[in-house]
Amino acid sequence: MKPRTGSGAEAVEEKNSEACPVVEAVEEIGSRWRLIILHDLQEGEKRFNQLEKSTGASSSTLSRVLDDLEELGLVRRRVEESPIASYYRLTPKGEALSPALEELADWSEEWLEEEV
């Protein structure tokens, strides 16, 4: 089989490169738990135990995902010494996702059927 060359392959590559930013965004925020936590933090800053209750995530899952989101610059952690508590909130980068998450929710409500 011959490798693709010429304008056909270039056209496919160009078309795929247009989708690339969407693919990159989904890879960064697309895990189930990341989306749940990002959605939950749209309400404002929350303590770790509040997030644990409101998301239903186990403490190990929540800790791992919050660390990931903090590393990606989507969430900021604030630690209080007395009483010892960790608080989490969206960064400006995380807040900028709110309109996209709302649009996805609207699309989902319109186009995805609920399972009976």
C-alpha positions as CSV (number, residue, x, y, z in Angstrom):
1,M,0.0,0.0,0.0
2,K,1.4,3.4,-1.0
3,P,1.6,6.2,1.6
4,R,-0.7,9.1,1.0
5,T,0.9,12.1,-0.6
6,G,-0.3,15.2,-2.3
7,S,-3.2,17.4,-1.8
8,G,-5.6,14.7,-0.4
9,A,-3.4,14.0,2.6
10,E,-2.7,17.7,3.1
11,A,-6.5,18.4,3.1
12,V,-7.1,15.7,5.7
13,E,-4.3,17.0,7.9
14,E,-5.6,20.6,7.6
15,K,-9.1,19.5,8.5
16,N,-7.8,17.5,11.5
17,S,-5.7,20.4,12.7
18,E,-8.9,22.6,12.8
19,A,-10.4,20.1,15.3
20,C,-7.2,19.9,17.3
21,P,-8.0,22.7,19.8
22,V,-11.3,20.9,20.6
23,V,-9.5,17.6,21.1
24,E,-6.9,19.2,23.3
25,A,-9.6,20.8,25.4
26,V,-11.5,17.6,25.9
27,E,-8.3,15.7,26.8
28,E,-7.6,18.4,29.4
29,I,-11.0,18.6,31.1
30,G,-12.8,15.6,29.7
31,S,-12.7,13.1,32.6
32,R,-15.9,12.5,34.4
33,W,-14.6,13.6,37.8
34,R,-12.9,16.7,36.4
35,L,-16.1,17.8,34.9
36,I,-18.1,17.1,38.0
37,I,-15.7,19.0,40.2
38,L,-15.4,22.0,37.8
39,H,-19.2,22.2,37.6
40,D,-19.5,22.0,41.4
41,L,-16.9,24.8,41.9
42,Q,-18.9,27.1,39.7
43,E,-20.9,27.8,42.9
44,G,-17.9,29.2,44.6
45,E,-15.1,28.2,47.0
46,K,-15.6,25.0,48.9
47,R,-13.8,23.0,51.5
48,F,-12.5,19.6,50.6
49,N,-15.1,17.8,52.8
50,Q,-17.9,19.9,51.1
51,L,-16.7,18.8,47.7
52,E,-16.5,15.2,48.9
53,K,-20.2,15.4,49.9
54,S,-21.5,17.4,47.0
55,T,-19.7,15.4,44.3
56,G,-19.9,11.9,45.8
57,A,-16.2,11.3,45.0
58,S,-14.1,9.2,47.4
59,S,-11.5,11.2,49.2
60,S,-8.7,9.6,47.2
61,T,-10.4,10.3,43.9
62,L,-11.2,13.9,44.9
63,S,-7.6,14.5,46.1
64,R,-6.1,13.1,42.9
65,V,-8.5,15.1,40.6
66,L,-8.1,18.3,42.6
67,D,-4.3,18.0,42.3
68,D,-4.7,17.4,38.5
69,L,-6.9,20.5,38.2
70,E,-4.6,22.6,40.3
71,E,-1.6,21.5,38.1
72,L,-3.6,22.4,35.0
73,G,-4.2,25.9,36.4
74,L,-8.0,25.4,36.6
75,V,-8.4,25.3,40.4
76,R,-6.6,27.1,43.2
77,R,-6.1,25.6,46.7
78,R,-6.0,27.8,49.8
79,V,-5.0,26.2,53.2
80,E,-6.1,27.6,56.5
81,E,-4.0,26.8,59.6
82,S,-6.6,27.0,62.3
83,P,-8.7,25.0,62.0
84,I,-6.7,23.1,59.4
85,A,-8.8,23.1,56.2
86,S,-8.2,23.2,52.4
87,Y,-10.4,25.4,50.3
88,Y,-10.7,25.1,46.5
89,R,-12.0,27.6,44.0
90,L,-11.8,28.1,40.2
91,T,-9.0,30.2,38.8
92,P,-9.8,32.7,36.0
93,K,-8.9,30.0,33.6
94,G,-11.4,27.6,35.3
95,E,-14.1,30.3,35.4
96,A,-13.6,30.8,31.7
97,L,-14.9,27.3,31.2
98,S,-18.3,28.1,32.7
99,P,-20.0,29.2,29.4
100,A,-18.7,26.1,27.6
101,L,-20.0,23.8,30.4
102,E,-23.4,25.6,30.3
103,E,-23.5,25.1,26.5
104,L,-22.7,21.4,26.8
105,A,-25.4,21.0,29.5
106,D,-27.9,22.7,27.2
107,W,-26.9,20.6,24.3
108,S,-27.1,17.4,26.4
109,E,-30.6,18.3,27.6
110,E,-31.8,18.8,24.1
111,W,-30.1,16.0,22.2
112,L,-29.2,13.2,24.6
113,E,-32.0,10.9,25.6
114,E,-32.5,10.0,29.2
115,E,-32.2,6.3,29.9
116,V,-35.4,4.8,31.3
